[in-house]
């Protein structure tokens, strides 16, 4: 199954077939700046990671709601125990 539809080119790629050296340098610079922006934009990367994690958690909750509830309760107990332990050690 072959398609003649053009494949979208990523922003971090340099197009092939540029003959003008100045245009080639501009395309390379544009691609390098886009790659730096993708790599260095920590808020965006964190947001995408959180969105992916939330989607996975929602899918898990839809598949097995009882296990999801048990995981939430276990996590809450663990966090509560850690906070209780820290407060107890601080007040002694």
C-alpha positions in Angstrom: 0.0 0.0 0.0 1.8 3.1 -1.3 0.7 6.7 -1.0 1.8 9.7 -3.0 0.8 12.0 -0.2 3.7 14.2 1.0 5.2 13.2 4.3 5.3 16.1 6.7 8.8 17.2 7.5 9.8 17.9 11.1 10.8 21.4 12.1 14.2 20.1 13.0 15.0 18.7 9.6 16.9 20.4 6.8 15.2 20.0 3.4 17.2 18.3 0.6 18.0 19.8 -2.7 18.9 23.4 -1.6 21.5 24.6 -4.1 22.1 28.1 -2.7 24.7 28.0 0.1 23.1 30.9 1.9 19.7 29.3 1.8 21.3 26.0 2.9 22.9 27.8 5.9 19.6 29.5 6.8 17.8 26.2 6.7 20.4 24.5 8.9 20.3 27.4 11.3 16.5 27.3 11.4 16.6 23.5 12.1 19.2 23.9 14.7 17.3 26.6 16.6 14.1 24.5 16.4 16.0 21.5 17.8 17.4 23.7 20.7 13.9 25.0 21.4 12.4 21.5 21.5 15.2 20.2 23.8 15.5 23.3 26.1 11.8 24.1 26.6 11.4 22.3 29.9 7.9 23.6 30.7 6.6 22.2 27.4 8.3 18.9 27.8 7.0 18.6 31.4 3.5 19.5 30.3 3.6 16.8 27.5 4.9 14.2 30.0 2.2 15.1 32.5 -0.5 14.9 29.8 0.8 11.5 28.7 0.8 10.2 32.3 -2.7 11.5 32.9 -3.9 9.8 29.8 -2.3 6.5 30.8 -3.8 6.8 34.3 -7.3 7.5 32.8 -7.0 4.5 30.5 -5.9 2.3 33.4 -8.9 3.6 35.5 -11.3 2.8 32.6 -9.8 -0.8 32.3 -9.8 -1.6 36.0 -11.5 0.9 38.3 -11.0 -1.2 41.4 -7.2 -1.5 41.0 -7.1 2.2 40.2 -8.9 3.0 43.5 -6.6 0.7 45.4 -3.6 2.4 43.8 -4.9 5.9 44.9 -5.6 4.7 48.4 -2.1 3.0 48.7 -0.4 6.2 47.4 -2.3 8.4 49.9 -1.4 6.1 52.7 2.3 6.1 51.7 2.4 9.9 51.4 0.6 10.3 54.7 3.1 7.9 56.4 6.1 9.9 55.0 4.6 13.2 56.1 3.8 11.8 59.5 7.3 10.4 59.8 8.9 13.7 58.9 6.8 15.7 61.3 7.4 13.2 64.1 11.2 13.3 63.5 11.2 17.1 63.3 9.3 17.5 66.6 11.6 15.2 68.6 
